[in-house]
Amino acid sequence: MLLLNRIEFESGCSVFELERPLFLNAGDRLWAADGGVVVERASGDRERPAGAMATVYRRWRLL
């Protein structure tokens, strides 16, 4: 079992902030679609958890 409160896509550039924690079990699948997130449970049921997609800007400096 995995508990998520945010999901990072594209190496941390796009982040989906969940309104409440999301539990994932073995066999569940997760992907981004239409500005949201879709969870397909191992049973085949699909859910669209509430939340919002945001872009995160990070500064990188080579040393």
Phi, psi and omega per residue, in radians:
M1 nan 2.490 -3.124
L2 -2.288 2.325 3.119
L3 -1.894 2.166 -3.120
L4 -2.079 2.512 2.983
N5 -2.109 -0.179 3.024
R6 -2.734 2.670 -3.098
I7 -2.225 2.157 -3.136
E8 -1.738 2.312 3.087
F9 -2.061 2.788 3.058
E10 0.934 0.957 3.104
S11 0.920 0.717 3.063
G12 1.523 0.060 -3.137
C13 -1.424 -0.705 3.099
S14 -1.911 2.277 -3.100
V15 -2.237 2.329 3.042
F16 -1.807 1.985 3.125
E17 -1.566 2.009 -3.138
L18 -1.369 2.493 3.098
E19 -1.221 -0.518 3.068
R20 -2.560 2.750 -3.078
P21 -0.998 2.611 -3.111
L22 -2.134 2.245 3.068
F23 -1.677 2.294 3.022
L24 -2.016 2.392 3.101
N25 -1.877 2.904 3.077
A26 -0.974 2.313 3.134
G27 1.647 -0.231 3.088
D28 -1.293 2.581 3.095
R29 -2.124 2.645 -3.067
L30 -2.447 2.394 3.065
W31 -2.703 2.826 3.101
A32 -1.563 2.423 3.110
A33 -2.726 2.254 3.051
D34 0.941 0.757 3.099
G35 1.310 0.202 3.128
G36 -2.412 -2.870 -3.126
V37 -2.194 2.449 3.066
V38 -2.027 2.316 3.076
V39 -2.010 2.135 3.037
E40 -1.847 2.012 -3.135
R41 -1.291 2.783 3.125
A42 -0.995 -0.467 3.135
S43 -1.305 -0.225 -3.095
G44 1.766 -0.232 3.094
D45 -1.178 2.509 3.110
R46 -2.006 2.478 3.121
E47 -2.269 2.640 3.013
R48 -2.146 1.621 -3.117
P49 -1.100 2.562 3.129
A50 -1.297 2.522 3.119
G51 2.812 -2.912 -3.106
A52 -2.526 2.515 3.081
M53 -1.507 2.431 3.124
A54 -2.428 2.741 3.068
T55 -1.785 2.326 -3.138
V56 -1.915 2.256 3.095
Y57 -1.870 2.180 -3.140
R58 -2.122 2.505 3.095
R59 -1.645 2.374 3.109
W60 -2.129 2.433 3.106
R61 -2.341 2.196 3.102
L62 -1.443 2.391 3.131
L63 -1.824 nan nan
